[in-house]
Amino acid sequence: MTASEWAAVQHGLAQLETPVQEEIAERIRALSDAASGPVTCPLLDDVTGICWVYAYRPTACRMYGFYVSRDGNQWCDMIQSLHEAGMGDDVVLGNEQAIQRELNERFGAPQSIVTWFKKAHLD
C-alpha cells in the first residue's frame, strides 16, 4: 500500500477497540517472521471474515474479487459471461499492472503493511 493508503488504514485502526488493535499488531508482526507464500490478511476478523478497517482499506483490497481469474487472464463477471457465450475475444481485459503503475506515479511506491507498521511504531 502507498503512504496515503497506510494513513487511511491507520485511521481505521485507531477507531477499533484496544484489544482488536493489539491482535492486529501481533498478526502484522508475525507476518514479518513468516516465510513467503500465501498469507491471510491481518485485518480480517477470523470469526466474521469481515475486514476490521473496511471503510479505510487500500486500493488492492477494493479491487479484490472484482476480476475472475481463468486461463491466466482476469475478467469481471460480465466479461466471463461473454467469454462463455463465445463473444469475448475482442474485449480488452483488466490490467492490474497499469493500475499499479498509475498508483505509484500519483502516490509513491507501495510498501507492505509490515513495513508501514514498523515505521509507525519506531516513531
WODAJO-V513457 format. One line per field, one symbol per residue. ss: DSSP state (a for helix, b for strand, c for the rest). phi: phi as a letter, one per 40 degrees, with the letter a starting at -180 (. if undefined). burial: 1 if it has 16 or more other C-alpha atoms within 10 Angstrom, else 0. A space follows every 10 residues. Layout:
ss: ???
phi: ???
burial: ???
This chain:
ss: ccaaaaaaaa aaaacccaaa aaaaaaaaaa aaaccccccc cccbcccccc bccaaaccaa aaaccccbbb ccbbbcaaaa aaaacccccc cccccaaaaa aaaaaaaccc ccaaaaaaaa aac
phi: .cdccccccd cccccccdcc dcccdcccdc cccccchcbc dcccccccgb ccbdcbccdd ccccgcbbca fgbbbcdccd cccccgbbcc cccdbccccc ccccccbgcc bccccccccc ccc
burial: 1100111111 0110000000 1001101110 1000000000 0110000000 1110011100 0000001000 0001100011 0000000000 0000000000 0010000001 0011010000 000
